[in-house]
Amino acid sequence: MGEIEDGEVDQIATDAQGQKCTFICESASHGTTNDDKDNSHLMNAVFKNPVCKVYRFQTVDRKWMFIREQMAECTLSFNIPKQLMTLYIQEDMRRIQELKELGDLSPHWDNLRKDVINHCRQIISSYQETLTEINKLTGSSFKPSISKAEKYLEFIPINLHTQRMRVNCPRKTDAAYDVITVGAPAAHFQGFKNGGLHRLLSRFEAEKKNTAYQCIYYSPENTSKAKEVLTSISLLQPLISSLGDQLLHSAQQHSSESLKEALKTLSDKTEQFVHVLKDELVKNALLALYTARPGYVSKMNSAVCNHVDESNPTPKEDSTSTPPPLKRQDSIPHHSEYDEEEWDRVWVNVAMSLNCIIAMVDRLLEHENNNQEAGADPSQADVITSHTNGDWHEQLYPLVVTLKDCVNEVVHRARKSMAFVLLQEAACSIPQGLFLKQRRDVVFSQALAAVACGFVMRLYTGLDDKGFLQQLHTVGLIAQFESLLSTYSEEVGMLEDMEVGISDLRRVTFRIAEAKSDEPSDLQPTVTGRRDYYTVEVPLPREVFEGLPNEIKEGKPLHVYPVLFNIGINQQQTLAERFGDISLQERINQENFQILNEYYRILSEKVPLECLPRFQTQTDLKELLEILHQNIQIKKRKNVEILWLAGIICRRMNGIRFTSCKSAKDRTSMSVTLEQCALLRDEHELSKDYFIRALDCMRREGCRIENVQKNIRCRKYAFNKLQLMAFPKFYRPPEGTYGKVDS
């Protein structure tokens, strides 16, 4: 494929009367994916293999508008899942190491630990094998729909593409409209016989409570908290140590201002550390770990306690006597009654150590000020200096060492206690919970690749838009997923998977960084974090990065608010509406409207109206939201107005648009082309007589039929006449473009 040239024309399509009604320019696309020359280098680093079509349509005043439609693959289709799988493997390997470091456990708990470690190793082995196979692949940057159920590609999103429509209209400034098309994030290889993630997780949590006799049941919130504590202490411990060294360096330099700044940073991070560890979950887990040690004897029943049964679910009740004080070097006692207050003393020691450092710095700075004031009187200065106990570094060094020791002791205890919480969570989950974790990993990987693609495209487009950048770092962006799945048969399971995958994106933040170079490899986004929290870092060239607001340049986390709206439109949805159950769709739409509405409330409070894009449509956002809410409340079959309104609201709020069906090929193509023509009509005065012509033309000759060709090597949408009778009118392709094909 060569570089896109706007002037290359392969054919001109005319209507039945021979009138030049639709001008199509099909460009051979070889290198650039962007007609915005300023950002073409950025675009070409991430978006590949473009397909471009150009049309000419008539406006209401009989003038001509030119439309450039462009579709491209995205390197993130594979890059993001490969990074995620690497992180999954690293996280599970850390989990195994943490479980081993728990030390001696009673036979019951030791056997459970062995089971958990074996299952974790199986997952690691499976992920490593998958990663090896994916790394062998070269060439294409997307997974075709015919490969959606292949095991080694299950982490890769289906048919992920960007689509941009650029409009050149005589009566309005040029405009561009983007949408990301992707198959519904779902575990196709694992199948949907028992439903999708939402149903499976709900059922699993209920069953886990009933089978918790062999372990201590912790809620999903507690296990999430345990992972959060582990992550926080792994970040804060080395940071506090480093900041302590910086404080000593400032003391050695005898710099008052540097010492003040170093102390402030050290104080902030140490207080954050204490806040994280000052949690009842940590204290209770330490006691639970104590009761799981070999030879633990409960004073209530004088028996070796190897597990917690339903009649005695919390080991905390067994500790009734006053325990002897703990020795510092033995963080978890084995054969003495556990002192619950010992943990409080341990983390309080951290705060006391910090207070000693603060007091010493204050005293040193006070002496320094007195010396400066008495500088004019040498005899007075000698008296003051004689009261200063040595140099600053010598005074602070033992205090900083004590702080580090206290922090290390807290980390040692907390890490074991949280690892024990996660052991219990995993022990209650074997094997079903670990299989669900794999399913969730797969679905989230697909969803994250899609949202990262959308974020990058929206960022690149808005780099020169000050209002957009202000909104980005002040509030964040809405990511609106439009789904056309039915609520019948297997697609129910797909929708249940997709719902959880999209919801999990709320735990993702983005950061912008300065790229090491302008090479394409250095402009690829990177992922860091753990299963409960990920950060996607997007690098930009220096000259671009320097033009960003300070908040973004300083690494402020940028948030995305994912929302999902679903309306089934095919013949299976007809069956669901007449004979089945559409409550899943209704609940999803209602819950996600609340998220969208809350985002609008925050946006309207924090971002000036002029920061948002201007549209011809006069209806304000608040009224559009009210209309959307009304449509969600009413019981109307195949109410596609919900999708139309959600899409309009998303664009009005500078959001990222996504459209999905099972494979992002057929129903998605109908939706994308309909939305494009609606935008031409509402925003660029497309002639009413040309609306259907434009719609049919895009579906017959445009980028979406090329997408079908890429996926199944056939230029036919996978519909038949009987199926299309059930479709809403504007979602039906023109004659000759559909037929029975393998999809």
Secondary structure, 3 states (H helix, E strand, C coil): CCCCCCCCCCCCECCCCCCCCECCEEECCCCCCCCCHHHHHHHHHHEEEEEEEEEEEEECCCCEEEEEEEEEEECHHHHHHHHHHHHHHHHHHHHHHHHHCCCCCCHHHHHHHHHHHHHHHHHHHHHHHHHHHHHCCCCCCCECHHHCCCHHHCCCCECCEEEEEEEEECCEEEEEEEEEECCCCCCCCCCCCCCCHHHHHHHHHHHHHHCHHHCCCCCHHHHHHHHHHHHHHHHHHHHHHHHHHHHHHHHHHCCHHHHHHHHHHHHHHHHHHHHHHCCHHHHHHHHHHHHCCCCCECCCCCCECCCCCCCCCCHHHHCCCCCCCCCCCCCCCCCCCCCHHHHHHHHHHHHHHHHHHHHHHHHHHHHHHHHHHCCCCHHHHHHHHCCCCCCHHHHHHHHHHHHHHHHHHHHHHHHHHHHHHHHHHHHCCCCHHHHHHHHHHHHHHHHHHHHHHHHHHHHHHCCCCHHHHHHHHHCCEEEEEEECCCCCCHHHHHHHHHHHHHHHHHHEEEEEEECCCCCHHHHCCEEEEECCEEEEEEEECHHHHCCCCHHHHCCCCEEEEEEEEECCCCHHHHHHHHHCCCHHHHHHHHHHHHHHHHHHHHHHHHCCHHHCCCCCCCCCHHHHHHHHHHHHHCCCCCCCHHHHHHHHHHHHCCCEEEEECCCCCCHHHHHHHHHHHHHHHHHHCECHHHHHHHHHHHHHHCHHHHHHHHHHCCCCECCCHHHHCCCCHHHCCCCCCECCCCC
